[in-house]
Amino acid sequence: MIHMEYYLIVSAIMFFAGIYGFFTRRNTLAILISIELILNATDINFAVFNRFLFPGGLEGYFFSLFSIAISAAETAIAIAIMINIYRNIRSIQVGKLNELKW
C-alpha cells in the first residue's frame, strides 16, 4: 500500500510547478495550463485525505468531482476569451494585452 506522504509529495510538486508556470509564463494558454495544474493538485489532496482519513465517506471525492466540473467550465470560458483576444490583436501573449485598453 502506498503511504499518504507519497501522494502529498506528488501533489505538492504539481502545485508548485503550477505556481512557477503561472508567474513565469507570458503566454495565456501556458498560464491556463498552470492554473489547471494547481487545481488538479488540490483534487489529489481532496481524494487522498478522504481515502486515508475517512475511508467510509465520499465527501472528498464529491469535492473533487465538483472541482473538476468547475475547472472544465473555467477552461471553456478562458479558451473562448483567448480566441476573441487572438481575433482582435493576433497574439495571445500577456504583454500585448495592453492594446485592448484603447
Backbone as XML, in Angstrom:
<?xml version="1.0"?>
<chain id="A" units="angstrom">
  <residue number="1" name="MET">
    <atom name="N" x="0.842" y="-1.182" z="0.000"/>
    <atom name="CA" x="0.000" y="0.000" z="0.000"/>
    <atom name="C" x="0.889" y="1.248" z="0.000"/>
  </residue>
  <residue number="2" name="ILE">
    <atom name="N" x="0.510" y="2.204" z="-0.797"/>
    <atom name="CA" x="1.274" y="3.441" z="-0.904"/>
    <atom name="C" x="0.889" y="4.364" z="0.248"/>
  </residue>
  <residue number="3" name="HIS">
    <atom name="N" x="1.880" y="4.937" z="0.895"/>
    <atom name="CA" x="1.639" y="5.823" z="2.032"/>
    <atom name="C" x="1.117" y="7.179" z="1.557"/>
  </residue>
  <residue number="4" name="MET">
    <atom name="N" x="0.433" y="7.853" z="2.464"/>
    <atom name="CA" x="-0.167" y="9.139" z="2.142"/>
    <atom name="C" x="0.881" y="10.189" z="1.794"/>
  </residue>
  <residue number="5" name="GLU">
    <atom name="N" x="2.054" y="10.102" z="2.378"/>
    <atom name="CA" x="3.090" y="11.104" z="2.144"/>
    <atom name="C" x="3.512" y="11.160" z="0.674"/>
  </residue>
  <residue number="6" name="TYR">
    <atom name="N" x="3.524" y="10.005" z="0.008"/>
    <atom name="CA" x="3.916" y="9.984" z="-1.403"/>
    <atom name="C" x="2.915" y="10.733" z="-2.276"/>
  </residue>
  <residue number="7" name="TYR">
    <atom name="N" x="1.646" y="10.534" z="-1.994"/>
    <atom name="CA" x="0.620" y="11.273" z="-2.726"/>
    <atom name="C" x="0.751" y="12.776" z="-2.484"/>
  </residue>
  <residue number="8" name="LEU">
    <atom name="N" x="1.004" y="13.134" z="-1.233"/>
    <atom name="CA" x="1.121" y="14.552" z="-0.902"/>
    <atom name="C" x="2.371" y="15.175" z="-1.521"/>
  </residue>
  <residue number="9" name="ILE">
    <atom name="N" x="3.440" y="14.411" z="-1.642"/>
    <atom name="CA" x="4.645" y="14.922" z="-2.305"/>
    <atom name="C" x="4.374" y="15.178" z="-3.776"/>
  </residue>
  <residue number="10" name="VAL">
    <atom name="N" x="3.706" y="14.238" z="-4.440"/>
    <atom name="CA" x="3.358" y="14.428" z="-5.853"/>
    <atom name="C" x="2.441" y="15.637" z="-6.013"/>
  </residue>
  <residue number="11" name="SER">
    <atom name="N" x="1.483" y="15.768" z="-5.116"/>
    <atom name="CA" x="0.565" y="16.903" z="-5.170"/>
    <atom name="C" x="1.292" y="18.226" z="-4.947"/>
  </residue>
  <residue number="12" name="ALA">
    <atom name="N" x="2.222" y="18.251" z="-4.005"/>
    <atom name="CA" x="2.984" y="19.480" z="-3.748"/>
    <atom name="C" x="3.854" y="19.846" z="-4.937"/>
  </residue>
  <residue number="13" name="ILE">
    <atom name="N" x="4.467" y="18.863" z="-5.571"/>
    <atom name="CA" x="5.282" y="19.133" z="-6.760"/>
    <atom name="C" x="4.418" y="19.706" z="-7.878"/>
  </residue>
  <residue number="14" name="MET">
    <atom name="N" x="3.228" y="19.118" z="-8.079"/>
    <atom name="CA" x="2.319" y="19.650" z="-9.102"/>
    <atom name="C" x="1.883" y="21.071" z="-8.774"/>
  </residue>
  <residue number="15" name="PHE">
    <atom name="N" x="1.580" y="21.310" z="-7.513"/>
    <atom name="CA" x="1.125" y="22.636" z="-7.099"/>
    <atom name="C" x="2.202" y="23.691" z="-7.338"/>
  </residue>
  <residue number="16" name="PHE">
    <atom name="N" x="3.423" y="23.405" z="-6.907"/>
    <atom name="CA" x="4.483" y="24.400" z="-7.073"/>
    <atom name="C" x="4.935" y="24.539" z="-8.519"/>
  </residue>
  <residue number="17" name="ALA">
    <atom name="N" x="4.819" y="23.475" z="-9.303"/>
    <atom name="CA" x="5.088" y="23.598" z="-10.740"/>
    <atom name="C" x="4.048" y="24.503" z="-11.396"/>
  </residue>
  <residue number="18" name="GLY">
    <atom name="N" x="2.802" y="24.401" z="-10.949"/>
    <atom name="CA" x="1.751" y="25.276" z="-11.467"/>
    <atom name="C" x="1.968" y="26.727" z="-11.072"/>
  </residue>
  <residue number="19" name="ILE">
    <atom name="N" x="2.378" y="26.960" z="-9.835"/>
    <atom name="CA" x="2.653" y="28.326" z="-9.388"/>
    <atom name="C" x="3.834" y="28.910" z="-10.160"/>
  </residue>
  <residue number="20" name="TYR">
    <atom name="N" x="4.877" y="28.112" z="-10.338"/>
    <atom name="CA" x="6.046" y="28.581" z="-11.093"/>
    <atom name="C" x="5.651" y="28.922" z="-12.531"/>
  </residue>
  <residue number="21" name="GLY">
    <atom name="N" x="4.865" y="28.051" z="-13.155"/>
    <atom name="CA" x="4.422" y="28.315" z="-14.526"/>
    <atom name="C" x="3.532" y="29.535" z="-14.620"/>
  </residue>
  <residue number="22" name="PHE">
    <atom name="N" x="2.694" y="29.746" z="-13.616"/>
    <atom name="CA" x="1.799" y="30.899" z="-13.637"/>
    <atom name="C" x="2.576" y="32.206" z="-13.581"/>
  </residue>
  <residue number="23" name="PHE">
    <atom name="N" x="3.616" y="32.258" z="-12.751"/>
    <atom name="CA" x="4.360" y="33.504" z="-12.587"/>
    <atom name="C" x="5.428" y="33.732" z="-13.647"/>
  </residue>
  <residue number="24" name="THR">
    <atom name="N" x="5.865" y="32.698" z="-14.345"/>
    <atom name="CA" x="6.962" y="32.878" z="-15.294"/>
    <atom name="C" x="6.527" y="32.888" z="-16.747"/>
  </residue>
  <residue number="25" name="ARG">
    <atom name="N" x="5.383" y="32.387" z="-17.085"/>
    <atom name="CA" x="4.956" y="32.306" z="-18.486"/>
    <atom name="C" x="4.332" y="33.611" z="-18.949"/>
  </residue>
  <residue number="26" name="ARG">
    <atom name="N" x="4.489" y="33.892" z="-20.223"/>
    <atom name="CA" x="3.911" y="35.095" z="-20.823"/>
    <atom name="C" x="2.805" y="34.774" z="-21.821"/>
  </residue>
  <residue number="27" name="ASN">
    <atom name="N" x="2.544" y="33.499" z="-22.024"/>
    <atom name="CA" x="1.519" y="33.061" z="-22.954"/>
    <atom name="C" x="0.262" y="32.731" z="-22.150"/>
  </residue>
  <residue number="28" name="THR">
    <atom name="N" x="-0.892" y="33.201" z="-22.588"/>
    <atom name="CA" x="-2.107" y="32.986" z="-21.812"/>
    <atom name="C" x="-2.500" y="31.511" z="-21.767"/>
  </residue>
  <residue number="29" name="LEU">
    <atom name="N" x="-2.197" y="30.760" z="-22.805"/>
    <atom name="CA" x="-2.505" y="29.331" z="-22.786"/>
    <atom name="C" x="-1.635" y="28.601" z="-21.768"/>
  </residue>
  <residue number="30" name="ALA">
    <atom name="N" x="-0.371" y="28.958" z="-21.666"/>
    <atom name="CA" x="0.512" y="28.345" z="-20.667"/>
    <atom name="C" x="0.074" y="28.717" z="-19.248"/>
  </residue>
  <residue number="31" name="ILE">
    <atom name="N" x="-0.414" y="29.921" z="-19.074"/>
    <atom name="CA" x="-0.927" y="30.335" z="-17.768"/>
    <atom name="C" x="-2.171" y="29.523" z="-17.415"/>
  </residue>
  <residue number="32" name="LEU">
    <atom name="N" x="-3.044" y="29.285" z="-18.383"/>
    <atom name="CA" x="-4.238" y="28.473" z="-18.154"/>
    <atom name="C" x="-3.854" y="27.040" z="-17.772"/>
  </residue>
  <residue number="33" name="ILE">
    <atom name="N" x="-2.877" y="26.477" z="-18.440"/>
    <atom name="CA" x="-2.421" y="25.123" z="-18.107"/>
    <atom name="C" x="-1.840" y="25.093" z="-16.700"/>
  </residue>
  <residue number="34" name="SER">
    <atom name="N" x="-1.143" y="26.134" z="-16.301"/>
    <atom name="CA" x="-0.590" y="26.196" z="-14.950"/>
    <atom name="C" x="-1.700" y="26.255" z="-13.907"/>
  </residue>
  <residue number="35" name="ILE">
    <atom name="N" x="-2.745" y="26.996" z="-14.180"/>
    <atom name="CA" x="-3.880" y="27.057" z="-13.251"/>
    <atom name="C" x="-4.547" y="25.689" z="-13.144"/>
  </residue>
  <residue number="36" name="GLU">
    <atom name="N" x="-4.682" y="24.992" z="-14.253"/>
    <atom name="CA" x="-5.259" y="23.652" z="-14.218"/>
    <atom name="C" x="-4.387" y="22.691" z="-13.423"/>
  </residue>
  <residue number="37" name="LEU">
    <atom name="N" x="-3.080" y="22.850" z="-13.502"/>
    <atom name="CA" x="-2.168" y="22.014" z="-12.725"/>
    <atom name="C" x="-2.356" y="22.252" z="-11.227"/>
  </residue>
  <residue number="38" name="ILE">
    <atom name="N" x="-2.546" y="23.497" z="-10.848"/>
    <atom name="CA" x="-2.802" y="23.826" z="-9.441"/>
    <atom name="C" x="-4.122" y="23.202" z="-8.984"/>
  </residue>
  <residue number="39" name="LEU">
    <atom name="N" x="-5.152" y="23.303" z="-9.793"/>
    <atom name="CA" x="-6.445" y="22.738" z="-9.421"/>
    <atom name="C" x="-6.404" y="21.216" z="-9.343"/>
  </residue>
  <residue number="40" name="ASN">
    <atom name="N" x="-5.645" y="20.579" z="-10.224"/>
    <atom name="CA" x="-5.511" y="19.125" z="-10.161"/>
    <atom name="C" x="-4.759" y="18.689" z="-8.906"/>
  </residue>
  <residue number="41" name="ALA">
    <atom name="N" x="-3.802" y="19.480" z="-8.464"/>
    <atom name="CA" x="-3.094" y="19.162" z="-7.222"/>
    <atom name="C" x="-4.050" y="19.209" z="-6.036"/>
  </residue>
  <residue number="42" name="THR">
    <atom name="N" x="-4.954" y="20.168" z="-6.028"/>
    <atom name="CA" x="-5.921" y="20.220" z="-4.929"/>
    <atom name="C" x="-6.911" y="19.060" z="-5.005"/>
  </residue>
  <residue number="43" name="ASP">
    <atom name="N" x="-7.263" y="18.629" z="-6.217"/>
    <atom name="CA" x="-8.145" y="17.468" z="-6.353"/>
    <atom name="C" x="-7.484" y="16.207" z="-5.800"/>
  </residue>
  <residue number="44" name="ILE">
    <atom name="N" x="-6.200" y="16.054" z="-6.045"/>
    <atom name="CA" x="-5.474" y="14.912" z="-5.479"/>
    <atom name="C" x="-5.511" y="14.970" z="-3.954"/>
  </residue>
  <residue number="45" name="ASN">
    <atom name="N" x="-5.336" y="16.153" z="-3.393"/>
    <atom name="CA" x="-5.390" y="16.286" z="-1.939"/>
    <atom name="C" x="-6.766" y="15.916" z="-1.386"/>
  </residue>
  <residue number="46" name="PHE">
    <atom name="N" x="-7.834" y="16.364" z="-2.039"/>
    <atom name="CA" x="-9.180" y="16.003" z="-1.600"/>
    <atom name="C" x="-9.348" y="14.487" z="-1.567"/>
  </residue>
  <residue number="47" name="ALA">
    <atom name="N" x="-8.950" y="13.822" z="-2.647"/>
    <atom name="CA" x="-9.133" y="12.377" z="-2.732"/>
    <atom name="C" x="-8.254" y="11.630" z="-1.732"/>
  </residue>
  <residue number="48" name="VAL">
    <atom name="N" x="-7.024" y="12.075" z="-1.560"/>
    <atom name="CA" x="-6.106" y="11.385" z="-0.648"/>
    <atom name="C" x="-6.564" y="11.534" z="0.798"/>
  </residue>
  <residue number="49" name="PHE">
    <atom name="N" x="-6.909" y="12.730" z="1.209"/>
    <atom name="CA" x="-7.347" y="12.910" z="2.584"/>
    <atom name="C" x="-8.645" y="12.158" z="2.853"/>
  </residue>
  <residue number="50" name="ASN">
    <atom name="N" x="-9.523" y="12.095" z="1.865"/>
    <atom name="CA" x="-10.738" y="11.322" z="2.054"/>
    <atom name="C" x="-10.415" y="9.834" z="2.176"/>
  </residue>
  <residue number="51" name="ARG">
    <atom name="N" x="-9.519" y="9.348" z="1.362"/>
    <atom name="CA" x="-9.175" y="7.920" z="1.374"/>
    <atom name="C" x="-8.512" y="7.493" z="2.666"/>
  </residue>
  <residue number="52" name="PHE">
    <atom name="N" x="-7.612" y="8.304" z="3.184"/>
    <atom name="CA" x="-6.847" y="7.899" z="4.352"/>
    <atom name="C" x="-7.480" y="8.322" z="5.680"/>
  </residue>
  <residue number="53" name="LEU">
    <atom name="N" x="-8.196" y="9.412" z="5.713"/>
    <atom name="CA" x="-8.762" y="9.868" z="6.979"/>
    <atom name="C" x="-10.201" y="9.400" z="7.191"/>
  </residue>
  <residue number="54" name="PHE">
    <atom name="N" x="-10.986" y="9.371" z="6.119"/>
    <atom name="CA" x="-12.391" y="8.964" z="6.215"/>
    <atom name="C" x="-12.695" y="7.940" z="5.124"/>
  </residue>
  <residue number="55" name="PRO">
    <atom name="N" x="-12.214" y="6.707" z="5.277"/>
    <atom name="CA" x="-12.371" y="5.726" z="4.190"/>
    <atom name="C" x="-13.822" y="5.370" z="3.880"/>
  </residue>
  <residue number="56" name="GLY">
    <atom name="N" x="-14.710" y="5.531" z="4.827"/>
    <atom name="CA" x="-16.107" y="5.197" z="4.582"/>
    <atom name="C" x="-16.892" y="6.306" z="3.915"/>
  </residue>
  <residue number="57" name="GLY">
    <atom name="N" x="-16.395" y="7.530" z="3.973"/>
    <atom name="CA" x="-17.119" y="8.670" z="3.423"/>
    <atom name="C" x="-16.721" y="8.967" z="1.994"/>
  </residue>
  <residue number="58" name="LEU">
    <atom name="N" x="-17.542" y="9.776" z="1.358"/>
    <atom name="CA" x="-17.289" y="10.145" z="-0.036"/>
    <atom name="C" x="-17.178" y="11.648" z="-0.232"/>
  </residue>
  <residue number="59" name="GLU">
    <atom name="N" x="-17.047" y="12.408" z="0.858"/>
    <atom name="CA" x="-17.046" y="13.860" z="0.741"/>
    <atom name="C" x="-15.887" y="14.371" z="-0.100"/>
  </residue>
  <residue number="60" name="GLY">
    <atom name="N" x="-14.699" y="13.829" z="0.106"/>
    <atom name="CA" x="-13.528" y="14.271" z="-0.651"/>
    <atom name="C" x="-13.668" y="14.011" z="-2.133"/>
  </residue>
  <residue number="61" name="TYR">
    <atom name="N" x="-14.276" y="12.870" z="-2.472"/>
    <atom name="CA" x="-14.478" y="12.556" z="-3.882"/>
    <atom name="C" x="-15.508" y="13.485" z="-4.517"/>
  </residue>
  <residue number="62" name="PHE">
    <atom name="N" x="-16.541" y="13.830" z="-3.755"/>
    <atom name="CA" x="-17.535" y="14.761" z="-4.278"/>
    <atom name="C" x="-16.941" y="16.156" z="-4.466"/>
  </residue>
  <residue number="63" name="PHE">
    <atom name="N" x="-16.092" y="16.576" z="-3.528"/>
    <atom name="CA" x="-15.401" y="17.855" z="-3.701"/>
    <atom name="C" x="-14.523" y="17.821" z="-4.945"/>
  </residue>
  <residue number="64" name="SER">
    <atom name="N" x="-13.852" y="16.698" z="-5.179"/>
    <atom name="CA" x="-13.001" y="16.567" z="-6.361"/>
    <atom name="C" x="-13.820" y="16.634" z="-7.644"/>
  </residue>
  <residue number="65" name="LEU">
    <atom name="N" x="-14.947" y="15.931" z="-7.671"/>
    <atom name="CA" x="-15.796" y="15.976" z="-8.857"/>
    <atom name="C" x="-16.354" y="17.373" z="-9.105"/>
  </residue>
  <residue number="66" name="PHE">
    <atom name="N" x="-16.750" y="18.045" z="-8.050"/>
    <atom name="CA" x="-17.247" y="19.415" z="-8.181"/>
    <atom name="C" x="-16.136" y="20.326" z="-8.691"/>
  </residue>
  <residue number="67" name="SER">
    <atom name="N" x="-14.928" y="20.169" z="-8.181"/>
    <atom name="CA" x="-13.799" y="20.977" z="-8.625"/>
    <atom name="C" x="-13.451" y="20.701" z="-10.084"/>
  </residue>
  <residue number="68" name="ILE">
    <atom name="N" x="-13.541" y="19.459" z="-10.504"/>
    <atom name="CA" x="-13.278" y="19.120" z="-11.910"/>
    <atom name="C" x="-14.318" y="19.775" z="-12.816"/>
  </residue>
  <residue number="69" name="ALA">
    <atom name="N" x="-15.580" y="19.772" z="-12.395"/>
    <atom name="CA" x="-16.625" y="20.416" z="-13.197"/>
    <atom name="C" x="-16.391" y="21.918" z="-13.296"/>
  </residue>
  <residue number="70" name="ILE">
    <atom name="N" x="-16.014" y="22.548" z="-12.190"/>
    <atom name="CA" x="-15.719" y="23.984" z="-12.212"/>
    <atom name="C" x="-14.503" y="24.258" z="-13.092"/>
  </residue>
  <residue number="71" name="SER">
    <atom name="N" x="-13.506" y="23.398" z="-13.035"/>
    <atom name="CA" x="-12.304" y="23.570" z="-13.862"/>
    <atom name="C" x="-12.633" y="23.463" z="-15.345"/>
  </residue>
  <residue number="72" name="ALA">
    <atom name="N" x="-13.517" y="22.541" z="-15.696"/>
    <atom name="CA" x="-13.900" y="22.393" z="-17.103"/>
    <atom name="C" x="-14.630" y="23.635" z="-17.601"/>
  </residue>
  <residue number="73" name="ALA">
    <atom name="N" x="-15.532" y="24.172" z="-16.786"/>
    <atom name="CA" x="-16.247" y="25.389" z="-17.182"/>
    <atom name="C" x="-15.289" y="26.568" z="-17.288"/>
  </residue>
  <residue number="74" name="GLU">
    <atom name="N" x="-14.364" y="26.666" z="-16.340"/>
    <atom name="CA" x="-13.385" y="27.759" z="-16.365"/>
    <atom name="C" x="-12.489" y="27.671" z="-17.598"/>
  </residue>
  <residue number="75" name="THR">
    <atom name="N" x="-12.115" y="26.465" z="-17.974"/>
    <atom name="CA" x="-11.272" y="26.278" z="-19.153"/>
    <atom name="C" x="-12.016" y="26.657" z="-20.427"/>
  </residue>
  <residue number="76" name="ALA">
    <atom name="N" x="-13.268" y="26.272" z="-20.525"/>
    <atom name="CA" x="-14.053" y="26.619" z="-21.719"/>
    <atom name="C" x="-14.200" y="28.126" z="-21.866"/>
  </residue>
  <residue number="77" name="ILE">
    <atom name="N" x="-14.459" y="28.815" z="-20.770"/>
    <atom name="CA" x="-14.594" y="30.270" z="-20.823"/>
    <atom name="C" x="-13.261" y="30.927" z="-21.141"/>
  </residue>
  <residue number="78" name="ALA">
    <atom name="N" x="-12.178" y="30.433" z="-20.541"/>
    <atom name="CA" x="-10.859" y="31.015" z="-20.796"/>
    <atom name="C" x="-10.437" y="30.828" z="-22.247"/>
  </residue>
  <residue number="79" name="ILE">
    <atom name="N" x="-10.712" y="29.680" z="-22.823"/>
    <atom name="CA" x="-10.347" y="29.449" z="-24.228"/>
    <atom name="C" x="-11.189" y="30.344" z="-25.143"/>
  </residue>
  <residue number="80" name="ALA">
    <atom name="N" x="-12.457" y="30.556" z="-24.812"/>
    <atom name="CA" x="-13.283" y="31.474" z="-25.608"/>
    <atom name="C" x="-12.737" y="32.896" z="-25.537"/>
  </residue>
  <residue number="81" name="ILE">
    <atom name="N" x="-12.292" y="33.314" z="-24.364"/>
    <atom name="CA" x="-11.696" y="34.645" z="-24.220"/>
    <atom name="C" x="-10.403" y="34.735" z="-25.024"/>
  </residue>
  <residue number="82" name="MET">
    <atom name="N" x="-9.588" y="33.680" z="-24.981"/>
    <atom name="CA" x="-8.333" y="33.693" z="-25.751"/>
    <atom name="C" x="-8.585" y="33.747" z="-27.253"/>
  </residue>
  <residue number="83" name="ILE">
    <atom name="N" x="-9.624" y="33.072" z="-27.715"/>
    <atom name="CA" x="-9.954" y="33.129" z="-29.144"/>
    <atom name="C" x="-10.343" y="34.549" z="-29.536"/>
  </residue>
  <residue number="84" name="ASN">
    <atom name="N" x="-11.129" y="35.231" z="-28.712"/>
    <atom name="CA" x="-11.504" y="36.620" z="-29.004"/>
    <atom name="C" x="-10.295" y="37.555" z="-28.957"/>
  </residue>
  <residue number="85" name="ILE">
    <atom name="N" x="-9.400" y="37.329" z="-28.024"/>
    <atom name="CA" x="-8.177" y="38.139" z="-27.963"/>
    <atom name="C" x="-7.357" y="37.928" z="-29.228"/>
  </residue>
  <residue number="86" name="TYR">
    <atom name="N" x="-7.226" y="36.677" z="-29.655"/>
    <atom name="CA" x="-6.446" y="36.398" z="-30.863"/>
    <atom name="C" x="-7.082" y="37.029" z="-32.097"/>
  </residue>
  <residue number="87" name="ARG">
    <atom name="N" x="-8.392" y="37.034" z="-32.162"/>
    <atom name="CA" x="-9.067" y="37.662" z="-33.310"/>
    <atom name="C" x="-8.819" y="39.166" z="-33.353"/>
  </residue>
  <residue number="88" name="ASN">
    <atom name="N" x="-8.691" y="39.805" z="-32.194"/>
    <atom name="CA" x="-8.516" y="41.259" z="-32.156"/>
    <atom name="C" x="-7.071" y="41.685" z="-32.377"/>
  </residue>
  <residue number="89" name="ILE">
    <atom name="N" x="-6.123" y="41.036" z="-31.726"/>
    <atom name="CA" x="-4.737" y="41.527" z="-31.799"/>
    <atom name="C" x="-3.757" y="40.519" z="-32.391"/>
  </residue>
  <residue number="90" name="ARG">
    <atom name="N" x="-4.225" y="39.352" z="-32.836"/>
    <atom name="CA" x="-3.397" y="38.326" z="-33.484"/>
    <atom name="C" x="-2.253" y="37.822" z="-32.610"/>
  </residue>
  <residue number="91" name="SER">
    <atom name="N" x="-2.439" y="37.819" z="-31.308"/>
    <atom name="CA" x="-1.441" y="37.302" z="-30.380"/>
    <atom name="C" x="-2.131" y="36.973" z="-29.063"/>
  </residue>
  <residue number="92" name="ILE">
    <atom name="N" x="-1.609" y="35.952" z="-28.365"/>
    <atom name="CA" x="-2.144" y="35.632" z="-27.051"/>
    <atom name="C" x="-1.082" y="35.829" z="-25.974"/>
  </residue>
  <residue number="93" name="GLN">
    <atom name="N" x="-0.101" y="36.662" z="-26.272"/>
    <atom name="CA" x="0.922" y="36.984" z="-25.290"/>
    <atom name="C" x="0.363" y="37.996" z="-24.294"/>
  </residue>
  <residue number="94" name="VAL">
    <atom name="N" x="0.729" y="37.827" z="-23.036"/>
    <atom name="CA" x="0.205" y="38.697" z="-21.981"/>
    <atom name="C" x="0.688" y="40.130" z="-22.171"/>
  </residue>
  <residue number="95" name="GLY">
    <atom name="N" x="1.889" y="40.323" z="-22.655"/>
    <atom name="CA" x="2.436" y="41.669" z="-22.843"/>
    <atom name="C" x="1.678" y="42.500" z="-23.863"/>
  </residue>
  <residue number="96" name="LYS">
    <atom name="N" x="0.986" y="41.859" z="-24.794"/>
    <atom name="CA" x="0.253" y="42.585" z="-25.831"/>
    <atom name="C" x="-1.185" y="42.916" z="-25.417"/>
  </residue>
  <residue number="97" name="LEU">
    <atom name="N" x="-1.592" y="42.501" z="-24.245"/>
    <atom name="CA" x="-2.975" y="42.736" z="-23.828"/>
    <atom name="C" x="-3.255" y="44.184" z="-23.499"/>
  </residue>
  <residue number="98" name="ASN">
    <atom name="N" x="-2.241" y="45.015" z="-23.349"/>
    <atom name="CA" x="-2.447" y="46.449" z="-23.129"/>
    <atom name="C" x="-3.098" y="47.117" z="-24.324"/>
  </residue>
  <residue number="99" name="GLU">
    <atom name="N" x="-2.970" y="46.514" z="-25.507"/>
    <atom name="CA" x="-3.589" y="47.072" z="-26.703"/>
    <atom name="C" x="-5.106" y="47.014" z="-26.643"/>
  </residue>
  <residue number="100" name="LEU">
    <atom name="N" x="-5.659" y="46.169" z="-25.782"/>
    <atom name="CA" x="-7.112" y="46.050" z="-25.676"/>
    <atom name="C" x="-7.736" y="47.168" z="-24.874"/>
  </residue>
  <residue number="101" name="LYS">
    <atom name="N" x="-6.932" y="47.972" z="-24.184"/>
    <atom name="CA" x="-7.480" y="49.043" z="-23.354"/>
    <atom name="C" x="-8.097" y="50.153" z="-24.180"/>
  </residue>
  <residue number="102" name="TRP">
    <atom name="N" x="-7.522" y="50.476" z="-25.310"/>
    <atom name="CA" x="-7.980" y="51.633" z="-26.062"/>
    <atom name="C" x="-8.686" y="51.238" z="-27.309"/>
  </residue>
</chain>
